Amino acid sequence: MAERSEKSPRPRGTDAAAARGKRNGITPPENAFRCIRALIAVLQTSARAVESRSGLTNAQLFLLRQIAATDGLTINDLADRTSAAQSSVSVVVARLVKSGRVRRGRVPGDGRRVKLTATARGRTTLRRAPAPTTERLLDALGRLKPGDIRSISRGLEALLAMLDETTEARPLLFGG
């Protein structure tokens, strides 16, 4: 009896799709793309709901919550705390100041530095507002197992590298 070669047909009962890495007819890259698309859709829907209910963008609400939690932050402190670019934070804070929800003041002893304080209007907005999308995402990420979060980070970093992007371009999530 002749031995089967590597190129012989698969034995009956094996699923050719599974042999190609498909699960339920979907390849791993297709599944990853579906997951990314679903995540973006969930985040966009949440961000729209936040804006509709609070009158603020997700980014504005997220920064306002940070400022109210620790009055006296500087723009640089806020950028560090939120892992966002200082220029992005500055633009969003300017809108919060213009709307009367944040007040700028000088840091005692250093007239060059500006501290940020939530106003009464800002605190009222926070009491009525839902959790911003950014906080919900950070909370969900924080509940993942350490190994899962490392895998997600490695995978996303690899994907960004393939797109010639880095994590250094740190805009705020969902609007200014």
Secondary structure, DSSP 8 states (H G I E B T S, - for coil): -----TTS---TT--HHHHTT-BTTB-HHHHHHHHHHHHHHHHHHHHHHHHHHHSS-HHHHHHHHHHHHTTTEEHHHHHHHHT--HHHHHHHHHHHHHTTSEEEEEETTEEEEEEEEE-HHHHHHHHHS---HHHHHHHHHHTS-HHHHHHHHHHHHHHHHHTT--TT----SS--
